[in-house]
Amino acid sequence: MSVFSAFARRPWLLPVLFGAGLALYPVIRPYDIYPQTVLLLAFLLAIQAVGWNIISGYAGYVSLGHSVFVGLGSYTAGVLSVRIGLNPLLAAPLGGIVAVVAAVLAGAVVLRTRGHAFVIITIALLLATQVIAVNWDALTNGSDGITLPLPPWSRDIQNVPFYVAFLVLMLAGVAFSAWIRRTRFGTGLVAIREDEGKAASIGVDTTRFKITAYAASAFFPGMAGAVYAYFLTFLNPVGAFNVLGSVMIVLAALVGGRGTLWGPVIGAFVVSISAELATVYGGGAQSRVLLFGGALVVVVLFLPAGLLPVVQAWWRRRHPVAIEYTDQGGALSAGRYELRPRVEPVPVEPGPVQHDVPLLEVRGVTKRFGGLVAVDNADLTVPRGSITALIGPNGSGKTTLFNLVTGTMRADAGEVRFDGTRIDRLPPWQRGHLGLGRTFQLTRLFRSMTVLENMVAPMPDGRWRTMVADARDGREAERARELLAFVGMARFADTPAGALSYGQQKLVELAQVLMTEPKLVLLDEPAGGVNPSLVARLSQIVRDLNAQGVGFLVVEHNIPMVLELCDPVVVFSRGSVIAHGPPDIVRNDPVVLDAYLGEDWSDGASPAVAEVLK
C-alpha cells in the first residue's frame, strides 16, 4: 500500500517512469523488431485515442469516423513524397495541417448537429473520403494506391526511428491534451459535455469551442498518419480510411476512460496488444473483429466509465474525503466584495452612453408551445441600477420569459433590448459577453467538475486569449477563490460540484455568474433550497452588488423577501404583466390578489396568503 500511496502523492511519477521505460527499450533491445512493431502500433492507436478524447471525451461529441484524419495525413505524405520527393517524416506537420483544415471545414457543418446525428455524419464523412480517394485517380492513383520510397536507414534498426517518432508524437499529444484541460478552453469543453445550454448562458461560444476542439483533435492523428504511411510504404483508400480503425479508437478511449488524460493511452495499449494476441493465437483478422465487438459490449455493460475511473473510484473509497457543510458563519460574516471594472469591447461607432435608456426592455414578446401561450405579448422594463422583482403564481411564464431574454429559447414575436442593443437575434453567449447573467431555478452546475473549475468556466468575452488562459492558476483562479470566499464556499474549491448540497450549489452558481462581470443578473428563485439563515445574507449580497452598478431581475416566491428587497415589482400572470410599481402599491392591488388567490380571495378563501402580500 505504501507504493500506491507514493504514486497517489506524486501522480506524475508513474507516467514519467512509464515514458522512460518505453524510451529506453529500443536502446536496450534495438534489434527486437516484432516487439517494437507491436508497441509502435500501440503508440499510433494512443495518438488517435488521445486526439479523439478532446472532442468526444472532453466535449462529449462522439465521432465514429475519426480515423479519417490519419488517412488524410497518410495521403498528404504519400502524395508529396511521390510528386515532389519530400521525405514523409518532413511532411508530417503538413499532414497535421491538412487534417486540421479538413476538421474545421467539416466541423463547421457537422457540429451543428448533436447526438446520434453527429455520430452518423462522422461515419459518412469517413466513407465519403474513401470514395473520393478511390475516384480521384489524378491525385491519389485511385484503388491502385501509392507506393512510397523505402527509408534510407539500415534494415537492422528499421523500426527504431518509427518507434521514436510515434513515441514522441504520443507524448506530445498527451501534453497537448493536458494543456487544453488546464485552460478555460478545456473547462468550457467539459461544460459543453455536461450542459451545453448552461455553458452558452455563461458566455461559452459553443460553436467556436466545438470547432476548435475538433480541429485540435485532428492535428496529431494527421501527423501520425504521415509517419504511418512511411512505415507501411504503401497506401490504398480502403486501408487508409477504414471504419474498423475508427472503432478501435473509440474502444481504446472507452476501455481506458473517456474524458480522462491517461485513460485513452491505457486503453490503446490494452486494445492494441489484445488485438495482436487475437491475431496470432486466435485465428487471424476475423477473430479481431469478434474481439472488438465483444469488448465493446463488455465495456458498455460492465465498465461504462473505463479502467482508470474505476481504479480512481476504488482509491477514493479506500481513502474517503469528508464533505463539509457550508461555512455559514463565514458566509454570513463575509465582507463586501469589490467588483472589478468591466472591460467593454470597443464599439464600431463610439458615442455617448445613453444613461436614460433602460438596462433591459422587453417589447411585445410572445412564446407559444403548440396551443399553449406561455408568454403573451409581454412588456417589461428593468431600469438601470434597480433590483426589479418579477413575481406571479406558478405557471405564469416567468421562467419562460427568462429563457427568452437569455437566448435559451427563441421568441415567436416581439423584441428584447439590453443596454440599448437588440439581442433577441443573438446567440446566448453573445448576450453573456454583453453583460447579461443568469442563475437557474434548479441549479445547473457542471457536476463532474470541481467548484473552482465551475467558477473559471464562464467567459466574460469572446477573446482568444481569454479562451486559452490558465484555469487553475493565475489571476482568474485567484479571483474565483475570492468570489467563493465572498459567498462562504472557499473551502470547497477542490470539491466536485455534484457532491455539494442544493443550497451550497445555489451559492456557487451566484458566484459563478459574477465571474462573467455582469451588468444585469437574472436571479431565478435565489432563496429556494437555501438555509433560511442565509436568506438575509443573500439579500445583503444583492444590495452590495447593486450599489456597485449591477442590476437585478429577481423571480422569487419568498414574498416578504421580495417586497423588502426589490423596487419596482412586476407581477406576471398568464404570460403577461398585470401590475407594475413600487412594493407598497403592488401589494394592495386587487388584480394581484386575484392572480395569486383566485376570484374568491375577498371572501376569505386564503386569508393567510393575502396577509403575506399585504
N, C-alpha and C positions, 0 to 999 in steps of 0.2 A: 504493500500500500504506500510505502514511502516513495517508490518510483513514480506512482501515479500522482502523488502529492507534489513531487518536484515538477512534473510536467504541467500540473494544474496551476502552480505558482508562476511558471515560465512557459506560457503557451507557445512561444516562438521556438522553444528548444527542439521539440520533435520535428517540425518542418525543416529546421536547419540541419539536424542530423540526417534526416531522410534525403535532403538535397545533396549533402556532402557525400553520402554513400553512393548515390546514383552518379555523381560526377566522378568519383574515384574508380568506379567499376571498370570503365574501358581503359583506364591507366593500368589497373592491376591485371585485367584479362583482356588485352587488346585483340586477341585472335578468336575469341568466343563469338562467332558470327551469329549463330542461332539465338542465344540469349539476348544479344544486343538487338536483334531484329524484333524479338517479342517485346522488349522494353521500349524501343523507339516507336513501335506501333501503339503501345500504351500511352506514350507521351503525346502522339498525334491525336488520339482519342481524347486525352485530357485537355489538350488545347481547344478542341472543338467544344467539349462539355463546359469548360470554364467560360468560353465566349457565349455559348447558349444560355448559361446561367445568368448573364447580365440582363437579357431581355425576358427570359422565361422564368428565372428564379427570383431575381430582384423585382422586376416589373410585373411578373405574373402573366405575360402573354406567351403562351406555349406555341413554339414553332416545331412543326414536324418536317420541315424542309431545309434545315439549317446546313446540311452538307452541301447545299448549292454554292456556298461561299468557298469551300475547299475546292470544288470543281472549277469555279471561276479563277481562283488563284493558280490552279494547276494549268489551265488553258492559257492564262496570261503568260506564265513562264514558258510553256511549250511553244506558243506562237512566237514570242520574242526570241527564243533560242533558235528556232528554225529559220525565222525570217531575217534577223539581223545578227545572229550569232552571239547574243548576250547570254552570259552564264546564268543558269536558272537560280543559283543562290543570290546573285546580284539582282535578279528580277523579283525576288521575294517581297521587298517593300512595295513594288508596283502591283504585285498580286494582292497585297493587302489593301492598297488604294482602290483598285478596281472593285474589290469586294465591298468596300465602304460606299463607293459611288452607287453600286447596284443596290445596296441596302437602303440608302437614302431615297433613291427613286422608287423602289418597291415599297418602302415603309411609308412614304407619303400617301400611298393608296391603301395598302393592306392594314395599316394601323388605324384606319378609320373604323374598322370592324372589331368585334370582341368575341370571346368565347369560341364556340365551335366554328364559326365562320372564319375567324383568323387562322385556326388550325388547318382547315381545308384549303384556304387560299395559299398558305405556305407550301403545302404539298403540291398544289397546282403549279406554283412558281418553279419548284424543282423540276417537275416533269416537263413544263414548257421550255425551260432552259435546256434540258436534254434534247428535246425536239429541235430547237434552234441549232444546237451543236451538230446534230445529225445532218441537217439540211443546209447549213452554211458551209458548203464544201470549199469555197474560195479561201476561207479563213481557217477553218478547223480540220479540213481534209475529210469531213463527214464521218461516216461509220468506219472508214479505213484507219482513222486515228492518226496520232502524231508520234514519231519516234525521236526521242531526244538523244543528244550525244552522251557517251559514257563519261563518267567522272575521270579526271586525269590522274588521281592518286592511285597508289598501289592496291591491288586486289586483296592483299593480306590485311589491310585495315579499311576495307571498302565501306564498312558500316560506321566506323568511328566518327567521321565528320558529320554524317547524318544524325547519328546518336547525339552528338554535342549540339547540333543545330536545333533538333527537336526539344532537347532538354532546356536549352536557353529560351526558346520560344514559350515552352510551358511555364517556366519560372517567371518570365516577363509577363505572360498572360495573367498569372495569379497575382503578381504585383500590381498590374493594371486594374484588375478586378477589386483588389483590396483598397487601392486608392479611390476608385469610384465609390466604394461602400462608405468611405470616410467622409466624402464630400456631401454637400447639400443636394447635389445631383443624385447621389446614391440614396439618401433618405427620401428624396422625392419619388424615386422609382419604387421603393418599398411602400411608400404611402399610396401610390397608384395601385399596387397589388392589393393592399389592404382595403382601400375605399377610394376609388377613383373620383367619385363625386366630391367627397370631402377634400381630397387633395387639390382639386381645382378651386374649391372655395377658399383655400388659404394661399392662393397665388401660384400654385404649381401649374405651369404651362404644360399640360399633359401631352399635347400633340408634339411639342418640341422635345420633351423628355423622352417620349417613346421612340421617336425617330432617331434621336441621338443615341439612345441605348441600342437600338437595332444596328446602327452603324458601328458603334463600339464593339458589339458582339461579333461583327464580321471581320474585323481587321486581322487579328491573329490567326483565325482559321484560314483567311485568304493567304497570308504569308506561309503558313504551314502547307497549304495546298501546292504552292510553288516548289517548296523543298521536297514534298512528296512526289511531285511529277519527276524531279531529277532522280529521286531514289528508285522509282519504277522504271524510268527511261521510256515509258510508253503510255499514251493516253488514248482512251476512246470514250465517247459520250456516255455509254451505258455504265462504264466503270466509274467515271468521274462524277456523274450525277445519279447516284444510287440511292434509292429510298431506304434500303437496309442500313446504309451508313447513317442516315438521319435517325433511324430507330435506335441504333447503338448510342448515338449522342444522348438522346433523351433517357435511355435506360441507364447510362452511366451516371447522369446527374441525379436521377431518381434513386438509384441504389445508394449513392454516397450521401445525398442530402441536398435537395434542391433549395436554393436560396442561401446556402452556407458558402463560405470561402473555399474550404478544402474538400467539401463533400464531393464535388464533381471530379476532383483528382483521384480521390479514394475509389469512387465508383468506376472511373475509367480503368484503373488497374484491375479491379475485380472483374469487370466485364471483359476486358481485353484478354487477360490471362485465362479466364474461364472459356472464352471463345476458342482460344488456341488449344486448350486441353480437349475441348469437344471435337475440334477438327482432327487432332492427332489420334485421340483414343476413342472417339465416339462415332466415327464413320463418315467424316468429311463435312462439306458445306451444308448439307441438309440438316445435320444434327445441330449446326449453329443456329439455323432458323428456328428449330424446335426449342433450343435453349433460350433464345431471346424471347420467344412467345411465352414460354413457361415462366421465365424470370420476371417479365412484366406483370403477369398475373399474380405471382408471389409478392412482388413489391407493392402492388396496388392493394392487395388484400391484407398483408401482414406487416409491411414496413412502409406505410404511406409517407412517413417523414424521412426515411433513409437511415443509413447506418450511423452517420455522425450525430444527428439529432437524438437517436436512440441512446447512444453512449453518453451524450451530454445530459439527457434526462436521467439516466441511471446515476450519473455522478451527482446531480442536484438532489436526487432522493437520498443518496448516502451522505450528503453534506448540505442539508437544508438551510436556507437563509430566511429568518423570520421577517414577515411583512408587518411593519409597524402601523399603528393607527395614525391618523392625521395629527400633526403637531398643532392642536387647536390653540394652545396658548400662544405659540409663535404666530399663527395666522391672525389671531385676534389682536396681537400687540404689535404687528409689523408696522413700520413707519410708512410715510408717504413715498411712493415710487416716482422718480422723475423720468418722464418720457424723453427720449432723445428726439431732436428735431427731425421731422420727416424730410427726406431728400426727394424733392419733386423733379419729375422729368422736365427737360427744357421744352417749353411749348413751341410749336411751329411758328406761331404769330404771337409773340409776347404782348400782353396787355394788362391793364389794371385788374386786380382782384375785385370781383363784384360781391361785396360783403352783404348786400341786400338780397342776394339770391339764396333761397332756402338750400340747406345741405342736401335734402332728398325731396323729390317731387314725384308723386305717382298720379298719373292723369288718365282716367277712363280705362283702367286695366281690367281685363276680363279673362277668366280661365274656365274652360268647360272640360268636363270628363264625361263624354257621351251626353246624356241628357241632364247631368248634374252640373249646375253652375256653382263652382266653388268660390270664385271671385267675380263680382257682378258690377262692372263699370265703376271700380273703386277709385276714389281720390284721397290722397294722403299727403301731408306736408310735414317734414321734420325741420324745424328752424335750426339755424346754426347755434351751437352751444347749449342746446336743450337736452333734457332727459325726457323723451316722449314715451308715454305708455300706449300700448295697443292691447286693449282688453276686450273680452267678449266671451260668450259661452262656448263650450266645446263644440267643434264642428262648424264654427262661424267663418273659417277661411283664413285665420291669422297666419298659420304656418305656411299655407299655400302662398299667401302674399309675400312672406319672407323668401320663399323659393323663387318667386318671380323677380324679386328685387335683386337677389344674389346670382341669378342665372341658372339655378338648378333646374328650373322649368322655363319654357318659353311661353309668353303670354299670347293669347289669341287676338287681343286687341289692346290698344292703349299704348302709352309710353312711360318710361321711367327715366328721370334725370337725376344725376348725382353730381353735386358741386358744379352745376351749370352745364354738364356734359350728358348727352343722351347715351344711356348704357344698355337699354333693353335689347340691342342687337349685338352686344359684346359678349364674348365667352366669359365664364366665371372668373378665370384667373386674371383677365384684364381688369375686371371690376375690382378684384382684390388689390391689384397694383395701383389703382386709383385711390385706395384707402378705405374700401368697404370690407368690413369684417363681420363674422357671424359665428355664434355658438348655436348648438342644436338642442332641441327638446330632449331627445335621447342622445347622450354623449356619443360622439363618433371619433374617439381617439384611435390611433393605429395600435392595436392591442399587442402585436408581436414586437413592437419597437419599444425601447426604453423611454422613460419620461423625458430625458434630455433629448433623445432623437426626435420625439414628438415636438419638442419645443423649437428645434432648429429646422424642421421640415418646411415651415412656411416661407414663402418667397415674397418679400415686400416689393420687388421689382422684377423686371424681365432681363436684367443684365447677365451676360455670360459669366462675368467674374463673381457675381453673387452665386450663380449656379455651381461653380466649381470651388467655392470657398470651403475650408475645412469645417466639418460639422461637429467635431469632438473637442477641438482645442481652439484657442484664439478668441477674438473679440465677440463673435456671435455666441459661442458656447458660454462665455463669461456673462454676457447679457441674459442668456436663457436662465442661468443659475440665479441671477439677481431677481428675475421675474418669478422664478419658483419660490425664492425666499420671500418675496412680496406677498404671495398667496399662501405661505406656510407649508410649501411642499418641497423645500430644498433637499431634504434628506432622502427623497425618493427619486433623485435624478437618475440613478442606475437601475431602478426597478422597472420591470416590464409593465407597460400601461395597463395591460389586461389583468394584472394582479391587484390593482387599486380598487377601493370601494367606489360605489357610484358617486357619492359626494366628493371624494377625492378627485375623480375624473372630471367633475364639474369645475373644480378649482384649476386643474391643469389646463382644461380647454379654454378657460378665460385667459390664463397666462399665455397660452399658445396664440390666441387671436392678437394679443398685444405685440407679439413678435412681428406682425405684419405692418406695424406703425399705422394703425387705422385712424381715419378721420371720423368714421361713424361705425359703431358696433351694434349689430342686431342681436339682442340677447333673447333667446327663446327659453322661457321658464328657468332663469338662472338659479332660483332658490329651490327648485324641485330636487328632492333627494339629498339636499344639503342639511347637515346638522343644524337644528334651529339656533344654536348658539352662534353659528357663523353667518346667519342672515344679516344681522346688523353690520358685521364686518364687510359683507358683500356690498351692502348699501354704501358704506363709507368708501370702499374701493371705487365704486362707480362715481361718487361725488368728487373724489380726489382726481380721477382721470378726467372728469368733465371740467373741473376747474383748470385743467391743463389744455383744454380745447377739444377733447374728444366728445363727439355727440353720441347719444344712445337712443335706440328704439327698442323698448322692452315689452315683451309678451310675458305676462305673469299672472297666475291665478291667486297669488297671495295679495288680495286687495288692500289690506292695511299697508303692506309694504309699498304697493304701487302708489296709493294716494299720498303717502308720506314722502316718497322719493321723487315722483315724476310730476312734471308740469311742461307741456299740456298732457291731457289724457284723451286718447281717441278710442271710441267704442265701436267695435265691429260686430255685425250680426248679419247672418245670411249673405255673406260675401261683400258687404258694403258698409260704409261708415254711417252710423246713425246718430252719433253725437261727438262733439269735439270742443274742448275748452279746458279751463282750469279745473283741478280736482273738486273744489267746493261746488262748482256749478254742475259738473257731470254727475256727482254722487247723488244729487237731488233731482235729476232729470227723470220724469216718469217714463220716457221712452226707454231709458237704460234699464230701469227696474223691470219693465215689461220684457225686455230682451233676456234678462237673467232669470226672472222668476215666473214668466208667463203672464197671461192676461188677468189671472185671478190673484195676483200678488196683493192687490189692495184689500182683498177680502181676508187677509191673514193667512194665506196658504203657506208662506215661507217667511215668517217674521224674523227668524234668525239671520237669514241672508240679507234681508232688507236692512237690518240693523248694521251689518258689516259694511254695506255700501254707504249707509248714512253716517 
